[in-house]
Amino acid sequence: MSDRWVAWRREMRALVRLAVPIVMSLAAATLIGVIDTIMIAPLGTVPLAGAAVTASVLIILYSGLYGFASVAGVRVAEAVGRADPLAISNATRTAIVVGGAAGAVGTAVMLAMLPALPLLGQPPDVLAGLRGYWISMAFTLVPFTVFYALKSLFDAMDQAWLGVGIAFLAVVINVPANFFLIHGLGTWPGLGLLGAGLASALSQTLSLAVLWWLWRTLPSLASSRLAGLRTSAELRTQLGQGSVIAAGYVSEGGAYAVAGLMMGWFSAAALAANQIVSSVASVLYMVPLGVAIAVSIRIGQAIGGEQRHRLRIIGTAALAIIIGWMSLVMLAVLAGRRIVIDGLTDDPRVVEIALSLFVIVAVMQVFDGIQGTMLGAARGMMDNVVPVSITLIAYWVIALPLGYGLGFWAGWGPQGVWIGYGAGVALAGSLVTWRFFRMARA
């Protein structure tokens, strides 16, 4: 057995060990959105469509804010690779400041967008009922960003399973809070759609409080709590790299959101169908996102330890994992889509649209997984500008115009929008993969 094969298998095992808890914690966090969908669904098609409109805009902000949070993981991983406690603490404390500031800006932006919602061209009855939900979800952005900035420390320092526990704690809080606040108890009728937003804000805030307490008390994380360390150089690095990564995520998330908003130009039924499909797809995407985080950490540690010869092996191992997994996901979605849809709606039009959308999204998951994983690999090398430019062009110059043309001009309807979007995903994945292996050879 060759040394290269042994190294490849070793990286496969290391990536899986790191990615599994990261994926579980991300899936648990996304499960909150699925729970919202399930518990909002009995309120009817219009509230479900209102949640879809809010989610379509939230994904842009979540995507951008996660860009600032994710750079912290790479910076901590490099410091861990160098075995430098001062750098670990500096990166951690700076990430918390950057995360809090970015989250506050995100909240302000979302609140400022509220008066402009009629310009989105959505059904008036949908917009009329989402105001309270919109505002409450805006206030999840600060705890969301700080949570993931701090959680990146746990991942980089081999404490990822603690993140799993905290993420599932948020789910445990969210389920009864949703039930009580949405549907009420006894003679109290509940708050409907607003209750779902308040429950999400509560679960996000409490999970951050627990994670913060663990950071302040665990002896294994003592090197990240060294007092008084937060340098201007580290702040510039995290803001600069975080801004580029955020732009990339916003490019992708914004394109996804625009494609989702196009559903409202067809009908409320198309919006509701898209919400069902997107809720499932968002959970499935947690695997490539988790692998992307894991590969960025492994590559960051290799670069910090001056072991660049490992980069191509790490990238190849990550690709093998994600292609195999997402192919299985595609088959599972195709086999089980009817069960999922029937469990969430009995509206015949929503069922019809969702069935066909699931087929398109299932195929798209493979290409989306490749793209997300290789963006993570590039992020670990701090190679962000060119990959971000690739995604911006692929989504906004190709995917959305093609989707609009197929959906509206060619008359393919909601299905055409997502076929065009999938073409952009496939192009971005191919080009970012080529870029990584070219740079890893240097």
C-alpha positions as CSV (number, residue, x, y, z in Angstrom):
1,M,0.0,0.0,0.0
2,S,1.5,3.3,-1.1
3,D,2.3,6.1,1.3
4,R,0.0,8.4,-0.6
5,W,-2.9,6.0,-0.2
6,V,-2.3,5.7,3.5
7,A,-2.2,9.5,3.9
8,W,-5.4,9.8,1.9
9,R,-7.2,7.3,4.1
10,R,-5.9,9.0,7.2
11,E,-7.3,12.3,6.0
12,M,-10.6,10.7,5.2
13,R,-10.9,9.4,8.7
14,A,-9.8,12.7,10.2
15,L,-12.3,14.7,8.1
16,V,-15.1,12.4,9.0
17,R,-14.3,12.5,12.7
18,L,-14.3,16.3,12.6
19,A,-17.2,16.7,10.2
20,V,-19.7,14.4,11.9
21,P,-20.2,16.5,15.1
22,I,-20.1,19.8,13.0
23,V,-22.8,18.4,10.7
24,M,-24.9,17.3,13.6
25,S,-24.7,20.7,15.3
26,L,-25.5,22.5,12.1
27,A,-28.4,20.1,11.3
28,A,-29.8,20.6,14.8
29,A,-29.7,24.4,14.2
30,T,-31.4,24.1,10.9
31,L,-33.9,21.7,12.4
32,I,-35.3,24.8,14.2
33,G,-36.4,26.1,10.8
34,V,-37.9,22.8,9.9
35,I,-39.8,22.7,13.2
36,D,-41.1,26.2,12.4
37,T,-42.4,25.0,9.0
38,I,-44.1,21.9,10.5
39,M,-45.7,23.9,13.3
40,I,-46.7,26.8,11.1
41,A,-48.2,24.6,8.4
42,P,-51.5,24.0,10.3
43,L,-52.1,27.7,10.3
44,G,-52.6,27.5,6.5
45,T,-51.0,28.4,3.2
46,V,-50.8,32.1,3.8
47,P,-48.8,32.0,7.1
48,L,-46.6,29.3,5.6
49,A,-45.9,31.6,2.6
50,G,-45.2,34.4,5.0
51,A,-42.5,32.3,6.7
52,A,-41.1,31.5,3.2
53,V,-40.8,35.2,2.3
54,T,-39.0,35.9,5.6
55,A,-36.7,32.9,5.1
56,S,-35.8,34.0,1.6
57,V,-34.5,37.3,2.9
58,L,-33.0,35.9,6.1
59,I,-30.9,33.5,4.2
60,I,-29.0,36.4,2.6
61,L,-28.3,37.9,6.0
62,Y,-27.5,34.6,7.6
63,S,-25.1,33.8,4.8
64,G,-23.3,37.1,5.0
65,L,-23.0,36.9,8.8
66,Y,-21.7,33.4,8.7
67,G,-18.9,34.6,6.5
68,F,-17.6,36.7,9.3
69,A,-18.1,33.9,11.8
70,S,-16.3,31.3,9.6
71,V,-13.1,33.1,9.2
72,A,-12.5,32.7,13.0
73,G,-12.3,29.0,12.6
74,V,-9.6,29.2,10.0
75,R,-7.6,31.7,12.1
76,V,-7.9,29.5,15.3
77,A,-7.0,26.4,13.2
78,E,-3.8,28.1,12.0
79,A,-2.9,29.1,15.5
80,V,-3.6,25.5,16.7
81,G,-1.3,24.2,13.9
82,R,1.5,26.5,15.2
83,A,0.7,25.6,18.9
84,D,0.5,29.3,19.7
85,P,-1.9,30.0,22.7
86,L,-1.5,33.8,22.3
87,A,-2.7,33.6,18.7
88,I,-5.6,31.3,19.7
89,S,-6.8,33.8,22.3
90,N,-6.3,36.7,20.0
91,A,-8.4,35.1,17.2
92,T,-11.2,34.0,19.6
93,R,-11.6,37.4,21.3
94,T,-11.5,39.3,18.0
95,A,-14.1,36.9,16.5
96,I,-16.5,37.6,19.3
97,V,-16.3,41.4,18.8
98,V,-16.5,41.0,15.0
99,G,-19.5,38.6,15.3
100,G,-21.4,40.9,17.7
101,A,-20.9,44.0,15.5
102,A,-21.8,42.2,12.3
103,G,-24.9,40.7,13.9
104,A,-26.1,44.1,15.1
105,V,-25.6,45.5,11.6
106,G,-27.6,42.6,10.2
107,T,-30.5,43.3,12.6
108,A,-30.6,46.9,11.7
109,V,-30.6,46.1,7.9
110,M,-33.5,43.7,8.3
111,L,-35.5,46.1,10.3
112,A,-34.9,48.8,7.8
113,M,-36.1,46.6,5.0
114,L,-39.5,46.1,6.6
115,P,-41.2,49.2,4.9
116,A,-39.9,48.1,1.5
117,L,-41.5,44.6,1.6
118,P,-44.3,45.6,-0.8
119,L,-41.6,46.2,-3.5
120,L,-40.8,42.5,-3.5
121,G,-44.0,41.8,-5.5
122,Q,-45.4,39.2,-3.1
123,P,-49.1,38.5,-2.5
124,P,-50.6,41.3,-0.3
125,D,-52.3,38.9,2.1
126,V,-48.9,37.2,2.7
127,L,-47.2,40.5,3.5
128,A,-50.0,41.6,5.8
129,G,-49.4,38.8,8.2
130,L,-45.6,38.5,8.5
131,R,-44.6,41.8,10.2
132,G,-44.3,40.5,13.8
133,Y,-42.5,37.3,12.6
134,W,-40.1,39.4,10.5
135,I,-39.2,41.7,13.4
136,S,-38.7,38.8,15.9
137,M,-36.5,36.9,13.4
138,A,-34.4,40.0,12.9
139,F,-33.4,39.8,16.5
140,T,-32.0,36.3,16.1
141,L,-29.1,37.7,14.0
142,V,-26.8,38.9,16.9
143,P,-26.9,35.6,18.9
144,F,-26.6,33.6,15.7
145,T,-23.4,35.3,14.6
146,V,-21.7,35.3,18.0
147,F,-22.7,31.7,18.6
148,Y,-21.0,30.5,15.3
149,A,-18.0,32.7,15.8
150,L,-17.5,31.2,19.3
151,K,-18.4,27.7,18.2
152,S,-15.6,27.8,15.6
153,L,-13.2,27.8,18.5
154,F,-14.7,24.6,19.8
155,D,-14.4,22.9,16.4
156,A,-10.8,23.9,15.9
157,M,-9.8,22.8,19.3
158,D,-11.3,19.3,19.1
159,Q,-14.3,20.2,21.2
160,A,-16.9,19.9,18.4
161,W,-19.1,17.5,20.3
162,L,-19.9,20.2,22.8
163,G,-21.3,22.2,20.0
164,V,-23.6,19.3,19.2
165,G,-25.0,19.2,22.7
166,I,-25.7,23.0,22.7
167,A,-27.3,22.9,19.2
168,F,-29.7,20.1,20.3
169,L,-30.4,22.1,23.5
170,A,-31.7,24.9,21.3
171,V,-34.0,22.4,19.5
172,V,-35.3,21.1,22.9
173,I,-36.1,24.7,23.9
174,N,-37.6,25.5,20.5
175,V,-40.2,22.7,20.3
176,P,-42.2,23.5,23.4
177,A,-41.7,27.2,23.0
178,N,-43.1,26.9,19.4
179,F,-46.1,24.8,20.5
180,F,-47.0,27.3,23.3
181,L,-46.3,30.5,21.5
182,I,-47.8,29.5,18.1
183,H,-50.9,27.5,19.1
184,G,-51.4,28.7,22.7
185,L,-52.5,26.7,25.8
186,G,-55.9,26.2,27.3
187,T,-58.1,29.3,26.6
188,W,-55.1,31.3,25.3
189,P,-55.1,31.0,21.4
190,G,-51.4,31.7,21.0
191,L,-49.6,34.2,18.7
192,G,-49.6,32.3,15.5
193,L,-46.8,33.2,13.1
194,L,-45.3,35.8,15.5
195,G,-45.0,33.0,18.1
196,A,-42.7,31.0,15.9
197,G,-40.3,34.0,15.5
198,L,-40.3,34.6,19.3
199,A,-39.6,30.9,19.9
200,S,-36.6,31.0,17.5
201,A,-35.2,34.1,19.1
202,L,-35.5,32.6,22.6
203,S,-33.8,29.3,21.6
204,Q,-30.9,31.1,19.8
205,T,-30.2,33.4,22.8
206,L,-30.3,30.7,25.4
207,S,-28.0,28.4,23.4
208,L,-25.5,31.2,23.1
209,A,-25.6,31.8,26.8
210,V,-24.7,28.2,27.5
211,L,-21.9,28.1,24.9
212,W,-20.5,31.3,26.5
213,W,-20.5,29.8,29.9
214,L,-18.6,26.7,28.7
215,W,-16.0,28.9,27.0
216,R,-15.5,30.9,30.2
217,T,-15.2,27.8,32.5
218,L,-13.7,24.8,30.6
219,P,-10.0,24.2,31.5
220,S,-9.4,22.7,28.0
221,L,-10.1,26.1,26.5
222,A,-8.0,28.2,28.9
223,S,-5.6,29.1,26.1
224,S,-8.4,31.0,24.3
225,R,-9.2,33.1,27.4
226,L,-5.8,34.9,27.9
227,A,-6.7,38.4,29.1
228,G,-6.3,41.6,27.1
229,L,-5.5,40.1,23.8
230,R,-7.2,41.6,20.7
231,T,-4.8,43.1,18.2
232,S,-5.6,45.6,15.5
233,A,-3.8,43.3,13.0
234,E,-6.0,40.4,13.8
235,L,-9.1,42.6,13.6
236,R,-8.1,43.8,10.2
237,T,-7.5,40.3,9.0
238,Q,-10.8,39.0,10.2
239,L,-12.7,42.0,8.9
240,G,-11.0,41.9,5.6
241,Q,-11.2,38.1,5.0
242,G,-14.6,37.9,6.6
243,S,-15.9,40.6,4.3
244,V,-14.8,38.6,1.2
245,I,-16.2,35.4,2.5
246,A,-19.4,37.2,3.5
247,A,-19.7,38.6,0.0
248,G,-19.4,35.0,-1.4
249,Y,-22.1,33.7,0.9
250,V,-24.3,36.7,0.2
251,S,-23.8,36.0,-3.5
252,E,-24.9,32.5,-3.1
253,G,-27.6,33.1,-0.5
254,G,-28.9,36.1,-2.3
255,A,-29.3,34.2,-5.6
256,Y,-31.1,31.4,-3.7
257,A,-33.3,34.0,-2.0
258,V,-34.2,35.7,-5.3
259,A,-35.0,32.3,-6.9
260,G,-37.3,31.7,-3.9
261,L,-38.9,35.1,-4.2
262,M,-39.6,34.3,-7.9
263,M,-42.0,31.6,-6.6
264,G,-44.2,34.4,-5.3
265,W,-44.5,35.8,-8.8
266,F,-46.3,32.6,-9.7
267,S,-48.6,32.1,-6.7
268,A,-48.9,31.6,-2.9
269,A,-49.0,27.8,-3.6
270,A,-45.7,28.0,-5.4
271,L,-44.2,29.9,-2.4
272,A,-45.6,27.3,0.1
273,A,-44.2,24.4,-2.1
274,N,-40.9,26.1,-2.2
275,Q,-40.8,26.5,1.6
276,I,-41.4,22.8,2.1
277,V,-38.6,21.8,-0.4
278,S,-36.2,24.5,0.9
279,S,-36.7,23.4,4.5
280,V,-35.7,19.8,3.6
281,A,-32.8,21.0,1.4
282,S,-31.4,23.2,4.1
283,V,-31.1,20.3,6.4
284,L,-29.5,18.1,3.7
285,Y,-27.0,20.9,2.9
286,M,-25.7,20.7,6.5
287,V,-23.4,17.8,5.4
288,P,-21.5,19.7,2.7
289,L,-21.4,22.7,5.0
290,G,-20.0,20.7,7.8
291,V,-17.4,19.0,5.5
292,A,-16.5,22.5,4.2
293,I,-15.9,23.7,7.8
294,A,-13.9,20.6,8.6
295,V,-11.8,20.8,5.5
296,S,-11.1,24.5,6.1
297,I,-9.9,23.6,9.6
298,R,-7.7,20.7,8.4
299,I,-6.1,22.8,5.7
300,G,-5.7,25.8,8.1
301,Q,-3.9,23.4,10.6
302,A,-1.7,22.0,7.8
303,I,-0.7,25.5,6.7
304,G,-0.1,26.6,10.3
305,G,2.1,23.6,10.7
306,E,4.0,24.3,7.5
307,Q,2.7,21.1,5.8
308,R,1.5,22.3,2.4
309,H,2.2,18.9,0.9
310,R,-1.0,17.7,2.6
311,L,-3.4,20.1,0.9
312,R,-4.2,18.2,-2.3
313,I,-4.7,15.0,-0.3
314,I,-7.1,16.8,2.1
315,G,-9.0,18.3,-0.8
316,T,-9.3,15.0,-2.6
317,A,-10.5,13.2,0.5
318,A,-13.1,15.9,1.1
319,L,-14.4,15.5,-2.5
320,A,-14.7,11.8,-2.2
321,I,-16.7,12.1,1.0
322,I,-19.1,14.7,-0.3
323,I,-19.7,13.1,-3.7
324,G,-20.5,9.8,-2.1
325,W,-22.8,11.3,0.5
326,M,-24.7,13.6,-1.7
327,S,-25.4,10.9,-4.3
328,L,-27.0,8.9,-1.5
329,V,-29.0,12.0,-0.4
330,M,-30.3,12.4,-4.0
331,L,-31.6,8.9,-4.1
332,A,-33.2,9.2,-0.6
333,V,-35.0,12.5,-1.6
334,L,-36.3,11.0,-4.7
335,A,-37.6,8.0,-2.9
336,G,-39.2,9.8,0.1
337,R,-40.4,13.1,-1.3
338,R,-44.1,12.1,-1.3
339,I,-44.1,11.1,2.3
340,V,-42.6,14.5,3.3
341,I,-45.0,16.5,1.3
342,D,-48.1,14.7,2.4
343,G,-47.1,15.2,6.0
344,L,-46.9,19.0,5.6
345,T,-49.8,19.9,3.3
346,D,-53.0,18.7,1.8
347,D,-53.3,21.5,-0.8
348,P,-53.4,19.7,-4.2
349,R,-51.6,22.6,-6.0
350,V,-48.9,22.8,-3.4
351,V,-48.4,19.0,-3.6
352,E,-48.1,19.0,-7.4
353,I,-45.5,21.8,-7.4
354,A,-43.5,20.4,-4.5
355,L,-43.2,16.9,-6.1
356,S,-41.5,18.2,-9.2
357,L,-39.3,20.7,-7.3
358,F,-38.0,17.9,-5.1
359,V,-36.7,16.1,-8.2
360,I,-34.7,19.1,-9.4
361,V,-33.4,20.0,-6.0
362,A,-32.3,16.4,-5.3
363,V,-30.1,16.4,-8.4
364,M,-28.8,19.9,-7.6
365,Q,-27.6,18.7,-4.1
366,V,-24.7,16.8,-5.6
367,F,-23.3,19.9,-7.4
368,D,-24.1,22.2,-4.5
369,G,-22.2,19.8,-2.1
370,I,-19.1,19.9,-4.3
371,Q,-19.2,23.7,-4.6
372,G,-19.6,24.2,-0.9
373,T,-16.9,21.8,0.1
374,M,-14.3,23.3,-2.3
375,L,-15.2,26.8,-1.1
376,G,-14.3,25.6,2.4
377,A,-11.0,24.2,1.1
378,A,-10.2,27.5,-0.5
379,R,-11.1,29.3,2.7
380,G,-8.6,27.2,4.6
381,M,-5.9,28.5,2.3
382,M,-7.2,32.1,2.7
383,D,-7.8,32.1,-1.0
384,N,-11.1,33.9,-1.1
385,V,-11.2,36.6,-3.7
386,V,-11.1,34.5,-6.9
387,P,-13.5,31.8,-5.6
388,V,-15.9,34.5,-4.5
389,S,-15.7,36.1,-7.9
390,I,-16.5,32.8,-9.5
391,T,-19.6,32.2,-7.5
392,L,-20.8,35.8,-8.0
393,I,-20.6,35.4,-11.8
394,A,-22.0,31.9,-11.8
395,Y,-25.1,32.8,-9.8
396,W,-25.9,36.3,-10.9
397,V,-24.8,36.4,-14.5
398,I,-25.8,32.9,-15.4
399,A,-28.1,31.1,-12.9
400,L,-30.7,33.7,-12.2
401,P,-31.1,35.1,-15.8
402,L,-31.3,31.5,-17.1
403,G,-33.8,30.5,-14.3
404,Y,-36.0,33.6,-15.1
405,G,-35.8,32.8,-18.8
406,L,-36.8,29.2,-18.4
407,G,-39.4,29.9,-15.7
408,F,-41.2,32.8,-17.4
409,W,-40.2,33.2,-21.0
410,A,-40.0,29.5,-21.8
411,G,-43.1,28.8,-19.7
412,W,-41.5,26.1,-17.5
413,G,-42.9,27.7,-14.4
414,P,-41.4,27.2,-10.9
415,Q,-39.5,24.2,-12.2
416,G,-37.7,26.3,-14.8
417,V,-36.4,28.7,-12.2
418,W,-34.7,25.9,-10.3
419,I,-33.3,24.2,-13.4
420,G,-31.6,27.5,-14.3
421,Y,-30.3,27.9,-10.7
422,G,-28.9,24.4,-10.7
423,A,-26.9,25.1,-13.9
424,G,-25.2,28.0,-12.1
425,V,-24.4,25.7,-9.1
426,A,-22.8,23.1,-11.4
427,L,-20.7,25.7,-13.1
428,A,-19.5,27.3,-9.8
429,G,-18.7,23.9,-8.3
430,S,-16.5,22.9,-11.3
431,L,-14.6,26.2,-11.4
432,V,-13.9,26.4,-7.7
433,T,-12.7,22.8,-7.6
434,W,-10.3,23.5,-10.5
435,R,-9.0,26.7,-8.7
436,F,-8.3,24.8,-5.4
437,F,-6.2,22.1,-7.0
438,R,-4.3,24.6,-9.1
439,M,-3.5,26.7,-6.0
440,A,-2.7,23.6,-3.8
441,R,0.0,22.7,-6.3
442,A,1.9,25.9,-5.8
